[in-house]
Amino acid sequence: MKTRSALVALLFLLFSAPSFAEIKGETVEYTSNGTTLKGYLAYDDSIEGKRPGVLVVHEWWGLNDYAKKRADMLAKLGYTALALDMFGEGKTADHPSDAQKFTSETMSNMAVAEGRFNAALEFLKKQPTVDPEKIAAIGYCFGGGIVLHMARTGADLAGVVSFHGSLASPAKATPGKIKAKILVLTGGDDPYIKPEQVEEFREEMNAAGADYEVIVYPGATHSFSNPAADELGKKFNIPVAYNEKADKESWAEMEEFLKEVFNQGGN
């Protein structure tokens, strides 16, 4: 009887206790140069007051569930995250040909790309849960290249993190212009980002006087952080693959990096 009574009491506590942490996720709209952009905003509504904000820039597939999942994960860490829309109208691709088309359209005019990123940045800063003085950005593949480009332009960001992102840029960094701290997380076997490109990036950052770090994961290839990469690689015969070890280690590196750039003793 005592055991059953204890169990009943425990169940009562579990079901009657208030729900503390709850991640709120919602589709939001903002504009840039007449284009409607549809992002995804996520935050923990049990946290009171303002907190740092983090922009999440999607892969070349567009703002899909993967980018939204990463925004939710950031919200669970105590940040307000905005998974932004670089293609406009929330467009997503189901085939590499469409992904390449959307990416090329966006990158063909960097002023447009920068405008869309900055529109998301300003939108995030205005959120009631966000400290506008503490904003960082992370990006995946195409998005990794975008956040690095924005750092090169001198964007007002505390830090940027690139996960298996492009390291090249149409405009090289100039000394003293980069404000953000930079963390690059790349795969040692990534056919799109070869060792010589990593070395060229290091040389560029050194010449610019940037505060940066590059971590290379041996054996990891392109899209190593995305669990869907294996299926996509087989379906479309493209050299992408998931690497669980690199995924977990790179996320942990990002967590520590964000704590550092936001001057947090713990999170």
N, C-alpha and C positions, 0 to 999 in steps of 0.2 A: 504493500500500500504506500509506504514511504517513497519507494522508487517511482511509482506511478504519479504520486502527488508532486514530486519534484519535477517530473517530466512535464506535467500539465502546467506547472508554474513557469517552467522555462519557455514552453510554447506560448503562454500568455504574454510573457515579456517580449518575446520575439515579434509577435504579431501586433502587440499594442504599443511597442516602443515607437517613437517618432522616427521618420526616415531622415537621416542627417544628410549625408552626401548624395546629391542627385545631379547628374550631368544634364544640363539643358542644351539641346541642340536645335537650331532653327535655320531655315533658309532665309537669307537677307538679300536685299537688293540695293545697289548703289550704281552710280554712273561715271563714265569717263568719256569725254569728248562725244557725247550723244549716244554712246553704247551702254545698254543696260547690262550690268554684271551681276551674276547671281552667286553669292558666296554662302558659306556655312559657318555659323557662329556657335561656339561651344564654350560653356563655363559651368563651374560648380556653384549652384545657387545657395549652398550652405555656408559659403565663405562670405563674410561681411566686408564691405569696403572695396577699395580699388586694389588691383593686383597687376603684375606685368602682363603684357599682351604678346602673343606670338602669331605671326603670319605663317601660313602653310601654303607653299606653292606646289601645285600638282605635277604629276608626270605628263608626258605628251598625250596621254589618254584623256586629259581634261579633269575637271573636278568630279571625280567619281567617289564610290564608297571608300576606297582606300585612303584618299586624302582626308575624307571626313572622319575615318577611324583614327587617323593620327591626330586630328584636332580634338577628338574626344579623349584620347590618351593624354594630351597636353592639359586638357581641362581637369583631368583626374590628378594631375601633378600640381594643380592650384593656379594655373594660368587661364586667361581668356584667350581662346584661339580662334582665328579666322582663316578658314580654308578659302582662299580667294579664287576668282575666276579670271584666267588670263585669255580665254578664247571668246568671251562674250556670250550672253544669253544662256549661260550654263551648258554650253555645247560639250559633249563627250564623244569619244571615238570608240568604235568596236573593232576597227581594223587598222593595221599600221599605215595603210595608204591614207586614211582619213586623219589619223594622228599626225602624219607627216604634213598633210595639207594644212591643218589647223596651226601646227607649229611654225611652218614656213610663213603663213599669212601674218602671224603675230610677230615673228622675228624680222620680217622684211622691212619693218618700220619700227626701229627701237624707241622712237619718241612715243609711239602708241603703246608699246609694251611697258615702257617706264610710266606712262600716264596711268595705265591700268593698275600697276603695282602701287603707285602712289595714292590712287583713289582708295584702294583697299587699306593702305596705311592710315590715311586720314579718317576713314570710316571707323577703323579699330580704335584709334585714339579717342574718338568721341563717345565710345561706349561707357556707360556709367560704372561698369565693373573694371575699367582699365585705368592704370596709371599711365598717362600719355608720355611721361618721361622715361618709361621703361618698356621699349618695344624691341623685339628680335624677329628674325625670320628664318624659317627652315624651308628647304626645297628638295624635291626628289627628281633625279634625272633631268629632264627639261627644267623643272623648277629649281634644281640645284644650280644650274647655269644662270637662271634668272636672279637668284639671291646674290650670287657672286658678282654678277653684272651691276646690280644695284649698289653693292658695297663699293665697287670701283667708281661709281658715279658720285660717291660721297653721301649716300642716303643716310638720314639721321636715324640710325639703328644702333642698338647696344651690341648686337652680334648677329652673325649669319652662320647657318650650318648647311652644308651641301652634302646630301647623300647620293652617291654615285652620279654626281652631276657633271655636266660639261665644264671644263676648266678654261676653255678658250673664250675670248670676248672680242667684239668688233672694236672695242676701245680699251687700250692698255691702261692700267692704273698709273697715276702720276704721283710723285712724292708728296706726302702730306695730305692727300685728298681723302684717303680712306679713313672713316671714323669708326666703323664697326670692327670688332674683333671677329676673326674668321676661323671656322673649323671646317676642314674638308675631310670627308670620310669616303674613301674610294676603294674599289676592289683591285687586288693585285693582278687578276686575270681578266680585267674588263677590256674587251677588244675595242671599245669606243674611246677609252681613256687610257692610252698607253703610257708606260713609264717615262718616255721622253716628254710627254705632255705634262706629267706631274712635275718633272724637273723644270720645264719651262715656266710653269705656274709658280714654283718656289722662287725661281730667279726674278720673275716679275714682282712678286710680293716683297722680296728682299730689297729690290731696287726702289719700291714705293714706300719702304719703311713701315709696312703693315704689321699688325699684331696678329699672327696667324699660326695655325698648326695643321699639318696634313697627317692623317693616319691611313695607312694602307693595310687592307685585310688580305693576307695571302690566301689564294685559292678562290676568292670571291670574284664573281663576274658582275655584269651589269644587272641592275635591279635587284641586288642581293637582299634588300630589305623587304621586298614585296612577296608574300606567300603565294600570290597568284602567278608569279613569274614563271614557274616551271610549266604550268599549263599553257600560258601564253607562248612560251618558247617553242613548245612542241606543236601547238596549233598553227603558228605562223612561221615556223622554222627560222626564228631569230635567236641570237646568242644572249639570252637572258635566263637567269636561274636564281632561285631563292637559296640563301645561305643562313640557316638559323643562328649559327654562332656569330657571324658578322652582324646580323640584324640586331641581336640582343646586345652585343658589345657596343655597336655604334649608337644605339639608343641610350645606353648608359653613359657614353661619352657626351652625348648631347645634354643629358640631364645635368651632369656636372658643369658643363660649359655654361648652361643657362643660369645655374646658381651663381657662377662666377661673374658673369656679365651683369647680372641683376643685383650683385652684392648680397646674396642670401646665404645665411649661415646654414640653413637647412630648408627642406621643403616638404 
